[in-house]
Amino acid sequence: MNIIANYTNEQNIRDMNRLLLMENALRRLLCLMDTEEREDSCGKDMDFLRASVSTDICRKCPRYRDCYGQEKEDTLREFASILREARETYRVDGRTASETFRKKCVYFHAVVEEISWIFRLIYQNAFWENRYREMQEEMKRQLSGQIRFLACCREQIRKGSRISGTKKIRLYLLFLRNGIRLLEGEERKDERGQLEISVVVRPLWGKKQTETVKKCLDRFYGENFLPEGTRRWLAPGTHWLNFSQENSFHVLFGRKCENKSGESINGDTFSFTNFGAKRAVMLLSDGMGTGEDAFFDSKKMIEALEDFLEMGISEEFALEMIQNALLFKDTGRYSTIDVGVISLQTGMLKILKAGGPATFLCRRGRVERIEGKALPPGCRADQKFDVIYKKLYDGDMVVMVSDGMLEFENMPQSSLTMETVLKKITTNNAQSFAEKVMRETPVPAGGYDDDRTVLVASVWEKGRKYG
């Protein structure tokens, strides 16, 4: 068994080293793309214009020596004024030159035509330079995203310290008294300092319950642990089990949906689940419009986000990757996304908003409205998402809604708000709360209604009763 464990650790180390090498290579590539601030091209453009006009037009003029001699500064100032105005209006107009210059310039019309031709060259060059810089910035953003992704991957396969020495002997004897042989063990702490334990065990005889392993770890460490996975029985043979320190909070979910009048499909898509034993996540996406197209747009958004979260990728990075992918979409349709992440260890709520309506936090008869200003993913290349943090306590309710639930606030002469609706609801059952919110919220008439979705998460501290 030691050979297997050693091989696994060595393989993990090799994988982490390969990821680190690739990460460093991408960083060096990113450094190669860094360029110094470009100098203002106006001076270079002016030199090119002066050389072209003087060579092609002015050398044939009898006043050439005067214009490029004692009056040189005045001549260049006139050229610069014409070029400066052309940059602002995107066309060359000889009337921007002074009346004195227009009268004394023998080949004035020819000079203006030459400047017009030169400006077209300058404009095209500036356009492609700007496009190149935009592509370069986008490539840098993509490389930065890949670097963060590799760092996340390294974090996922990191290993803690092997349980050894006196500690392993004591734990070995504890397992042995319960009919289980401990072969290997490893302990580590996650990013929030919560303990995680991995053990390789083998029942001494017959079948043993996973609960027996949990109780041994609870007693040894003086903490409560939760097994990862659904395995309840350990058959004869070797088993690798993972346990996480039990959380201080748990979350119950409720939801209620209604379609827009006359529609058979709701354009809102939602999801709520526990990703591992550390966080509960609420997702709500509202596709543009209603019906089937809106449903499929929002559904793809939710599914993509779920895949990243399942991998252990952070919510911010997952949204950024989706944002980059949507920049290449050319359908003109966008889907909002609201993400609510509740730490089951600390009770901290993190809300990420990208185009969605307000989210509400209900606490002991008080209601707080949480709004964001960010646009839906894919609208702009450099957009940022709103990230809001709130501390949750026992009995708090997080209410996430689609914009159809707030349409009544926009109706003329409407004084009712969602805060008023939520304050009237007293139940602490998440599903009952969602149903009552849907029932008590007014629906605008005359075709102003929309798809409506309510998601509710009720937060409870372990050991307390809840409804």
C-alpha positions as CSV (number, residue, x, y, z in Angstrom):
1,M,0.0,0.0,0.0
2,N,3.0,2.3,0.7
3,I,4.1,1.8,-2.9
4,I,0.7,2.9,-4.2
5,A,0.6,5.9,-1.9
6,N,4.2,6.9,-2.8
7,Y,3.4,6.5,-6.5
8,T,0.3,8.7,-6.2
9,N,2.2,11.4,-4.4
10,E,5.1,11.3,-6.9
11,Q,2.6,11.5,-9.8
12,N,0.9,14.5,-8.2
13,I,4.2,16.3,-7.8
14,R,5.1,15.6,-11.4
15,D,1.7,17.0,-12.5
16,M,2.1,20.1,-10.4
17,N,5.6,20.7,-11.8
18,R,4.3,20.4,-15.3
19,L,1.5,22.9,-14.6
20,L,4.0,25.2,-13.0
21,L,6.3,25.1,-16.0
22,M,3.5,25.9,-18.3
23,E,2.3,28.7,-16.0
24,N,5.8,30.2,-16.0
25,A,6.1,29.9,-19.8
26,L,2.8,31.7,-20.2
27,R,4.0,34.4,-17.9
28,R,7.2,34.9,-19.9
29,L,5.1,35.0,-23.1
30,L,2.9,37.7,-21.4
31,C,6.0,39.7,-20.5
32,L,7.1,39.6,-24.2
33,M,3.8,41.2,-25.2
34,D,4.3,44.1,-22.8
35,T,5.3,47.2,-24.8
36,E,6.3,50.6,-23.8
37,E,3.9,53.4,-24.2
38,R,3.7,54.4,-27.8
39,E,4.7,58.0,-28.7
40,D,2.2,60.3,-30.0
41,S,2.1,59.7,-33.8
42,C,1.1,63.3,-34.6
43,G,4.7,64.4,-34.9
44,K,5.7,61.5,-37.2
45,D,2.5,62.1,-39.3
46,M,3.4,65.8,-39.6
47,D,7.0,65.0,-40.7
48,F,5.6,62.6,-43.4
49,L,3.0,65.2,-44.6
50,R,5.6,68.0,-44.8
51,A,8.1,65.9,-46.7
52,S,5.4,64.6,-49.2
53,V,3.9,68.1,-49.8
54,S,7.2,69.9,-50.2
55,T,8.6,67.2,-52.5
56,D,5.5,66.7,-54.8
57,I,4.0,70.2,-54.8
58,C,6.0,73.0,-53.2
59,R,9.4,72.5,-55.0
60,K,7.7,73.6,-58.2
61,C,6.4,76.8,-56.6
62,P,8.4,80.1,-57.0
63,R,7.7,80.9,-53.3
64,Y,9.3,77.6,-52.1
65,R,12.4,79.3,-50.5
66,D,10.2,81.8,-48.6
67,C,7.7,79.2,-47.4
68,Y,10.4,76.8,-46.2
69,G,12.8,79.4,-45.2
70,Q,12.0,82.4,-43.0
71,E,8.2,81.5,-43.1
72,K,8.8,77.8,-42.4
73,E,7.1,77.9,-38.9
74,D,4.0,79.6,-40.3
75,T,3.8,77.1,-43.2
76,L,4.0,74.1,-40.9
77,R,1.5,75.6,-38.5
78,E,-1.0,75.9,-41.3
79,F,-0.4,72.3,-42.3
80,A,-0.8,71.2,-38.7
81,S,-4.1,73.1,-38.3
82,I,-5.5,71.3,-41.5
83,L,-4.4,67.9,-40.2
84,R,-5.7,68.5,-36.7
85,E,-9.1,69.4,-37.9
86,A,-9.1,66.4,-40.3
87,R,-8.5,64.1,-37.3
88,E,-11.6,65.5,-35.6
89,T,-13.9,65.5,-38.6
90,Y,-12.4,62.6,-40.6
91,R,-12.0,64.8,-43.7
92,V,-9.6,67.4,-45.0
93,D,-11.1,70.9,-45.4
94,G,-8.9,73.7,-46.8
95,R,-11.1,76.3,-45.2
96,T,-9.5,75.5,-41.8
97,A,-6.3,77.2,-43.1
98,S,-6.0,80.9,-42.6
99,E,-7.1,83.4,-45.2
100,T,-3.6,84.8,-45.5
101,F,-2.2,81.3,-46.3
102,R,-4.9,80.6,-48.8
103,K,-4.1,83.8,-50.7
104,K,-0.3,83.5,-50.8
105,C,-0.1,79.8,-51.5
106,V,0.3,79.5,-55.3
107,Y,-0.7,75.8,-55.5
108,F,-3.2,75.9,-52.6
109,H,-5.8,73.5,-54.1
110,A,-3.1,71.0,-55.1
111,V,-1.6,71.2,-51.6
112,V,-5.1,70.4,-50.1
113,E,-5.6,67.5,-52.4
114,E,-2.1,66.1,-51.4
115,I,-2.9,66.6,-47.7
116,S,-6.2,64.8,-48.3
117,W,-4.5,61.8,-49.9
118,I,-1.8,61.7,-47.2
119,F,-4.5,61.9,-44.5
120,R,-6.3,58.8,-45.9
121,L,-3.0,56.9,-45.6
122,I,-2.5,58.2,-42.0
123,Y,-6.1,57.3,-41.0
124,Q,-5.8,53.7,-42.4
125,N,-2.6,53.2,-40.6
126,A,-4.0,54.5,-37.3
127,F,-7.1,52.3,-37.8
128,W,-5.0,49.1,-38.2
129,E,-2.7,50.1,-35.4
130,N,-5.7,50.4,-33.1
131,R,-7.1,47.1,-34.2
132,Y,-3.7,45.5,-33.5
133,R,-3.5,47.0,-30.0
134,E,-7.1,45.7,-29.3
135,M,-6.2,42.2,-30.4
136,Q,-3.0,42.4,-28.4
137,E,-4.9,43.4,-25.3
138,E,-7.4,40.6,-25.8
139,M,-4.6,38.1,-26.2
140,K,-3.1,39.4,-23.0
141,R,-6.4,38.9,-21.2
142,Q,-6.7,35.4,-22.5
143,L,-3.2,34.5,-21.4
144,S,-3.8,36.0,-17.9
145,G,-6.9,33.9,-17.7
146,Q,-5.0,30.7,-18.6
147,I,-2.4,31.5,-16.0
148,R,-5.0,31.8,-13.3
149,F,-6.7,28.6,-14.6
150,L,-3.4,26.6,-14.3
151,A,-2.9,28.1,-10.8
152,C,-6.4,26.8,-9.9
153,C,-5.5,23.3,-11.3
154,R,-2.3,23.2,-9.2
155,E,-4.4,24.2,-6.1
156,Q,-6.8,21.3,-6.8
157,I,-4.1,18.6,-6.9
158,R,-2.1,19.9,-4.0
159,K,-1.4,17.4,-1.2
160,G,-1.1,17.9,2.5
161,S,1.1,16.2,5.0
162,R,1.3,12.5,5.6
163,I,0.0,11.2,8.9
164,S,3.0,9.5,10.4
165,G,4.9,8.8,13.6
166,T,3.1,8.8,17.0
167,K,0.0,10.4,15.5
168,K,-0.4,7.6,13.0
169,I,0.2,4.9,15.7
170,R,-2.5,6.4,17.9
171,L,-5.0,6.7,15.0
172,Y,-4.1,3.2,13.9
173,L,-4.9,1.7,17.3
174,L,-8.2,3.7,17.4
175,F,-9.3,2.3,14.0
176,L,-8.1,-1.2,15.0
177,R,-10.3,-1.3,18.1
178,N,-13.3,-0.6,15.8
179,G,-12.4,-3.5,13.4
180,I,-10.6,-1.4,10.7
181,R,-7.0,-1.3,9.6
182,L,-5.6,2.1,8.8
183,L,-3.0,1.8,5.9
184,E,-2.3,5.4,5.0
185,G,-3.6,8.8,6.1
186,E,-3.1,12.4,5.0
187,E,-4.3,15.7,6.4
188,R,-4.5,19.2,4.9
189,K,-6.3,22.5,5.4
190,D,-8.3,24.3,2.7
191,E,-8.1,28.0,1.9
192,R,-10.3,28.8,4.9
193,G,-8.3,26.8,7.3
194,Q,-10.8,23.9,7.5
195,L,-9.4,20.5,8.0
196,E,-9.6,17.8,5.3
197,I,-8.6,14.1,6.0
198,S,-7.9,11.3,3.5
199,V,-7.5,7.8,4.7
200,V,-6.8,4.4,3.1
201,V,-8.5,1.7,5.2
202,R,-9.4,-2.0,5.1
203,P,-12.1,-3.8,7.2
204,L,-10.6,-6.5,9.3
205,W,-13.6,-8.8,8.8
206,G,-16.9,-8.5,6.9
207,K,-18.4,-5.2,6.0
208,K,-18.0,-2.0,8.0
209,Q,-20.0,1.3,7.9
210,T,-18.4,4.5,6.6
211,E,-19.9,6.1,9.7
212,T,-17.5,4.0,11.8
213,V,-14.5,5.7,10.1
214,K,-16.2,9.1,10.6
215,K,-16.7,8.5,14.3
216,C,-13.0,7.5,14.8
217,L,-11.9,10.7,13.1
218,D,-14.4,12.8,15.1
219,R,-13.0,11.3,18.4
220,F,-9.4,11.6,17.4
221,Y,-9.4,15.2,16.2
222,G,-12.2,16.5,18.4
223,E,-14.1,17.9,15.4
224,N,-17.1,16.7,13.4
225,F,-16.4,15.5,9.9
226,L,-18.5,14.8,6.8
227,P,-17.7,12.0,4.3
228,E,-17.4,13.0,0.7
229,G,-19.5,10.8,-1.5
230,T,-22.5,8.6,-0.8
231,R,-20.8,5.3,0.1
232,R,-22.3,3.9,3.3
233,W,-20.7,0.4,3.5
234,L,-17.1,-0.7,3.1
235,A,-16.9,-4.2,1.6
236,P,-13.8,-6.4,2.3
237,G,-10.8,-4.8,0.5
238,T,-9.0,-1.5,0.4
239,H,-10.9,1.8,0.3
240,W,-9.7,5.4,-0.1
241,L,-12.1,7.8,1.8
242,N,-12.1,11.6,2.1
243,F,-13.6,13.6,4.9
244,S,-14.1,17.4,5.4
245,Q,-14.5,19.2,8.7
246,E,-18.2,19.7,9.3
247,N,-19.6,23.1,8.4
248,S,-21.1,25.6,10.8
249,F,-24.1,26.3,8.5
250,H,-26.5,24.5,6.3
251,V,-28.8,25.9,3.6
252,L,-32.3,24.9,2.5
253,F,-33.6,26.0,-0.9
254,G,-37.0,26.9,-2.3
255,R,-38.1,28.0,-5.7
256,K,-41.2,29.0,-7.7
257,C,-41.6,29.8,-11.4
258,E,-44.4,31.2,-13.6
259,N,-44.4,31.7,-17.4
260,K,-45.4,34.9,-19.2
261,S,-49.0,34.9,-20.2
262,G,-49.4,32.8,-23.4
263,E,-45.9,31.3,-23.2
264,S,-45.4,27.5,-22.7
265,I,-41.7,27.9,-21.8
266,N,-40.1,30.0,-19.1
267,G,-37.1,31.9,-20.4
268,D,-35.5,31.9,-16.9
269,T,-33.1,29.2,-15.9
270,F,-31.9,28.5,-12.4
271,S,-29.9,26.1,-10.3
272,F,-29.0,25.6,-6.7
273,T,-26.8,23.0,-5.1
274,N,-23.9,22.3,-2.8
275,F,-20.6,22.2,-4.6
276,G,-18.7,19.9,-2.2
277,A,-19.1,20.4,1.5
278,K,-18.0,24.0,1.6
279,R,-20.3,26.2,-0.4
280,A,-24.0,26.4,-1.4
281,V,-24.6,28.1,-4.8
282,M,-27.6,29.8,-6.3
283,L,-27.6,30.5,-10.0
284,L,-30.3,32.5,-12.0
285,S,-30.1,33.5,-15.6
286,D,-32.7,35.5,-17.5
287,G,-32.5,35.1,-21.3
288,M,-33.3,38.1,-23.5
289,G,-37.0,38.2,-24.3
290,T,-39.3,35.2,-23.5
291,G,-40.0,31.7,-24.8
292,E,-37.8,29.1,-26.3
293,D,-34.9,31.3,-27.5
294,A,-34.6,33.0,-24.1
295,F,-34.7,29.6,-22.3
296,F,-31.9,28.0,-24.4
297,D,-29.7,31.1,-24.0
298,S,-30.1,31.2,-20.3
299,K,-29.8,27.4,-20.0
300,K,-26.4,27.4,-21.8
301,M,-25.2,30.1,-19.5
302,I,-26.1,28.1,-16.4
303,E,-24.7,24.8,-17.6
304,A,-21.4,26.4,-18.6
305,L,-21.1,28.0,-15.2
306,E,-22.0,24.8,-13.4
307,D,-19.3,22.9,-15.2
308,F,-16.6,25.4,-14.0
309,L,-17.9,25.4,-10.5
310,E,-18.0,21.6,-10.4
311,M,-14.3,21.6,-11.3
312,G,-13.6,23.8,-8.3
313,I,-12.9,27.0,-10.3
314,S,-13.7,30.3,-8.5
315,E,-16.9,32.0,-9.5
316,E,-15.1,35.2,-10.7
317,F,-12.8,33.3,-13.0
318,A,-15.7,31.1,-14.3
319,L,-17.7,34.3,-15.2
320,E,-14.6,35.9,-16.8
321,M,-14.1,32.8,-19.0
322,I,-17.7,32.8,-20.1
323,Q,-17.5,36.6,-20.7
324,N,-14.5,36.1,-23.1
325,A,-16.3,33.3,-24.9
326,L,-19.4,35.4,-25.4
327,L,-17.4,38.3,-27.0
328,F,-17.3,36.2,-30.2
329,K,-21.1,35.8,-30.3
330,D,-22.9,37.9,-32.9
331,T,-26.5,37.1,-32.2
332,G,-27.3,40.3,-30.4
333,R,-28.9,38.3,-27.6
334,Y,-27.6,38.4,-24.0
335,S,-28.5,36.6,-20.8
336,T,-28.1,38.1,-17.4
337,I,-26.5,36.0,-14.6
338,D,-26.9,36.2,-10.8
339,V,-24.6,34.1,-8.6
340,G,-25.1,33.7,-4.9
341,V,-22.4,31.7,-3.1
342,I,-22.9,30.9,0.6
343,S,-19.9,29.6,2.6
344,L,-21.1,26.7,4.7
345,Q,-18.1,27.2,7.0
346,T,-18.3,31.0,7.7
347,G,-21.8,32.0,6.6
348,M,-20.4,34.6,4.3
349,L,-22.5,35.4,1.2
350,K,-20.8,36.5,-2.0
351,I,-23.1,37.9,-4.7
352,L,-21.9,38.3,-8.3
353,K,-24.2,40.3,-10.6
354,A,-24.0,40.7,-14.4
355,G,-27.1,42.4,-15.6
356,G,-29.5,40.8,-13.2
357,P,-32.1,42.7,-11.1
358,A,-31.9,43.3,-7.3
359,T,-31.3,40.5,-4.8
360,F,-32.9,40.8,-1.4
361,L,-31.6,39.8,2.1
362,C,-34.4,39.2,4.7
363,R,-33.4,39.3,8.4
364,R,-35.8,39.4,11.3
365,G,-38.4,41.6,9.7
366,R,-35.9,43.8,7.8
367,V,-35.2,43.7,4.1
368,E,-32.1,44.9,2.3
369,R,-32.0,45.4,-1.5
370,I,-28.7,44.5,-3.2
371,E,-28.3,45.9,-6.7
372,G,-25.5,45.9,-9.3
373,K,-24.6,48.0,-12.3
374,A,-22.7,45.5,-14.5
375,L,-24.0,44.6,-18.0
376,P,-24.7,41.0,-19.0
377,P,-21.7,38.9,-20.0
378,G,-20.5,39.5,-23.6
379,C,-21.7,43.1,-23.9
380,R,-18.3,44.8,-23.6
381,A,-14.7,43.5,-23.9
382,D,-13.4,45.2,-20.7
383,Q,-16.4,44.9,-18.4
384,K,-16.2,44.0,-14.8
385,F,-18.8,42.2,-12.7
386,D,-20.3,43.5,-9.4
387,V,-19.1,41.5,-6.4
388,I,-20.9,42.1,-3.1
389,Y,-20.2,40.4,0.3
390,K,-22.7,40.0,3.2
391,K,-22.4,38.2,6.5
392,L,-25.3,35.8,7.0
393,Y,-26.7,34.7,10.4
394,D,-29.1,32.0,11.6
395,G,-32.5,32.3,10.0
396,D,-31.5,34.8,7.2
397,M,-33.2,34.4,3.8
398,V,-31.6,35.3,0.5
399,V,-34.1,36.0,-2.2
400,M,-33.1,36.0,-5.8
401,V,-35.6,37.0,-8.5
402,S,-35.8,37.5,-12.3
403,D,-36.7,41.0,-13.6
404,G,-40.3,39.8,-14.2
405,M,-40.9,39.8,-10.5
406,L,-40.1,43.5,-10.2
407,E,-42.1,44.8,-13.2
408,F,-44.9,45.9,-11.0
409,E,-42.6,48.6,-9.4
410,N,-42.3,50.3,-12.9
411,M,-46.0,50.6,-13.4
412,P,-47.5,54.2,-13.3
413,Q,-48.7,55.3,-9.8
414,S,-47.4,52.1,-8.2
415,S,-46.2,52.7,-4.6
416,L,-45.8,49.1,-3.7
417,T,-42.2,47.7,-3.6
418,M,-40.7,44.2,-3.2
419,E,-39.5,45.2,0.2
420,T,-43.1,45.6,1.3
421,V,-44.1,42.3,-0.1
422,L,-41.2,40.4,1.6
423,K,-41.8,42.0,5.0
424,K,-45.4,40.6,5.1
425,I,-44.1,37.0,4.8
426,T,-43.3,35.4,8.1
427,T,-42.6,31.7,7.3
428,N,-39.1,30.4,7.8
429,N,-39.6,27.5,5.4
430,A,-37.7,28.3,2.1
431,Q,-40.2,26.6,-0.3
432,S,-43.2,28.1,1.4
433,F,-41.5,31.5,1.4
434,A,-40.9,31.3,-2.4
435,E,-44.5,30.3,-3.1
436,K,-45.8,33.2,-1.0
437,V,-43.6,35.7,-2.7
438,M,-44.9,34.6,-6.0
439,R,-48.5,34.7,-4.8
440,E,-48.2,38.1,-3.1
441,T,-46.3,39.9,-5.9
442,P,-48.6,41.8,-8.3
443,V,-48.6,40.9,-12.0
444,P,-48.9,43.9,-14.4
445,A,-51.8,43.7,-16.8
446,G,-52.0,44.6,-20.5
447,G,-49.1,42.5,-21.7
448,Y,-46.5,44.0,-19.4
449,D,-46.0,40.7,-17.5
450,D,-42.8,38.6,-18.0
451,D,-41.4,35.3,-17.1
452,R,-41.1,35.2,-13.3
453,T,-38.8,33.2,-11.0
454,V,-38.1,33.3,-7.3
455,L,-35.2,31.5,-5.6
456,V,-34.9,31.4,-1.8
457,A,-32.1,30.2,0.3
458,S,-32.6,29.9,4.1
459,V,-29.5,29.8,6.2
460,W,-29.3,27.9,9.5
461,E,-26.6,27.3,12.0
462,K,-25.9,23.7,12.9
463,G,-27.7,22.4,16.0
464,R,-30.6,24.9,15.7
465,K,-34.1,24.1,14.8
466,Y,-35.6,25.4,11.5
467,G,-39.0,25.3,9.8
